[in-house]
């Protein structure tokens, strides 16, 4: 829609100069739409981040992309939106003023920041609790943030044996204290082209003699497609009546597998005979303790030694599935896709001899 200024000049659209304006869709949609959404996405350079940004850019939302590190890090996001709609900038997440600047023009804030393992620079407490609380507090002080979405994970519990899951639960509570209207998303293990879930298992299948598991692979998981999780974020942003405000959603796929069943399925896709070995818990914990000691003290990159992460081993002591009484995709109007299809396509490239080959044909 065209807007006429006091000088009589007609502009193609009007730019929001302050957050807090009503989230009203002004055009039919598309990359060039002026939807009124100005969204700051923290942690947008990861797998889930690229899917969320892509969905928002498709409806014409302006995406503010704070990042740390090299300027190439958010480069892949810039092509997702129209000219000027994807705005990357360096941000120090430990600096309150930098966060204020990052959300200054926004009316929606999404926090996707997470950490797979602890390093000498960032621990789970700082990433999952302190930083989450800081972003929520500053967003509330802003006064114009009408949608705040925080990312946690399935299995978040203050009594979890996993430090990562304990701090995720404490982070949720800290966010709710600062921003009671926050919507909290708890995705299960996500699969997709750039995941650190099936890709990791497939890499071990390709280069290692056996794929390691713990607890005989009996832990249950509920894999969910990253595209469905991103669709849930978009639904929470676009919804006009505020019915998702202040709620917690657990996002899992339609099927539950044990780790062993999942690996058997993966080997079938790879067209290989299953090669699975169970690692004794004492050995795995000993390796993880050595790894943690050096990771927190040595200032140079070290081999990651996955899956011997202490928190990962601890997380497998309990099933990672959606709670029976949780709000799910159904309340968001989304039907999650089963494992296969998208996941199968990118696993083809781990087949011996190429995507159309393998040790045997099915």
Secondary structure, 3 states (H helix, E strand, C coil): CCEECCCCCEECCCCCCCCCCCCCCCCCCCCCCCCCCEEEEECCCCHHHHHHHHHHHHCCCEEEEEECCCCCCCHHHHHHCCCCCEEEEECCCCCHHHHHHHHCCCCEEEECCCCCCCCCCCCHHHHHHHHHHHHHHHHHHHCCCCEEEEECCCCCCCCCCCHHHHHHHHHHHHHHHHCCCCEEEEECCEECCCCCCHHHHHHHHHHCCCEEECHHHCCEECCEEHHHHHHHHHHHHHCCCCCCCCCEEEECCCCCEEHHHHHHHHHHHHCCCCCEEECCHHHHHHHHHHHHHHHCCCCCCCCCCCCCCHHHHHHCCCCECCCCCCECHHHHCCCCCCCCCHHHHHHHHHCCCCCCCCCCCC
